[in-house]
């Protein structure tokens, strides 16, 4: 266990140093996520939330912001995991990782977690914009803080989903723009931008989290069923992801070479 | 001893290794040269020995003990071909700590090994340089330093002379020979460069078209190696690629 933690420590040290030295990726994420949020805001999506949840216009904006926080965190996690796997495959680091004493999946999850914590700085854009245009009261600030916290369990499921996409990187060496498409689809079909209580939406790792947080914000009781569903969906995605990832590694060991670029 | 027994390997429908067998001594110093033209299957053999790739048929045993792939994780370090296997945006020092920690080596031990080997390789001044700022030869040295600090029994180098100038090659040969004696480690070097293997290797394995074409357990001069190589090449009906 001690050795494992040391290995994680060096992963984190190198990641932090690289983040500090090469900030452009973080700046780009900040610009893209903020720009997208501003565009969505001016499309008037918030009014749909206001009427669905019976709150005023400002409340509708906060409900939209809650969904966007969950999506942004999950979307960044998906992008990070996919680009990490494909980048490491390309540079031969992944081969070294496979010869490590420690499980690839565990280390990757720790790195994802650290990356998402660092990524929280990109929220400054959307929170700042919303604060200026809508204005916050004390309850809103608590809701935003809670949303950020509650979006973290969804990383477990998003990690599983990322591993599934990672399989494409391992076997096909390039996933092309599939991640961008997945991020867009998740934004459009879930309850991020439009209120929805359809059951199938809950099979996306962060959807139940959004609903839980919105219920808390409007002062409604949170159904225990929804909380259980949130946990269960994420665990299932994690298991599916790990299973697919193991299968992909086994396939590549048998028929591939890990470095056919 | 690592014992490869009749290994066959296919990449989907293309078979690349045919009944390949090899014994690798791990209890005493040994420098094995895997010699063959480009595309002969050397890298595939290396990846199987490191446990990275599986095989279609055959077996690999390690003293009748544990699972071979698990044994590799604790005992084998691979220094890949080209400029792969390093985090370019990080310093040499951080790379060494990172990859050695991945192998479960104690931090204090890594620290001690870094300074011992960096001194030996005359590389102390490069430890705090980012990998992306190093020349190809310097990157190769950084990779070797990484491999050595992992403190594994078996060190595998895939085409280590590629991209190195004459001085750097001579320097690397000295390093391998001295380290093998000093640390009692097994080195397995894959190369198509006779000049690089000459004078350091004491166990030659010739690989042609995915087959073991010959094996000599002795130190040889370049001309002797070339003679054997040409004979084998004739037996295999020539080859598209040649060695230098």
Interface residues (C-beta under 8 A of the other chain):
Chain A: X3 X6 X7 X9 X10 X11 X13 X14 X17 X18 X21 X22 X91 X92 X93 X95 X96 X97 X98 X99 X100 X101 X102 X250 X253 X254 X255 X256 X257 X258 X259
Chain B: X10 X11 X12 X44 X47 X50 X51 X52 X53 X54 X56 X72 X73 X74 X76 X77 X78 X80 X82 X84 X85 X86 X87 X88 X89 X90 X94 X97 X98 X99 X101 X102 X103 X104 X106 X107
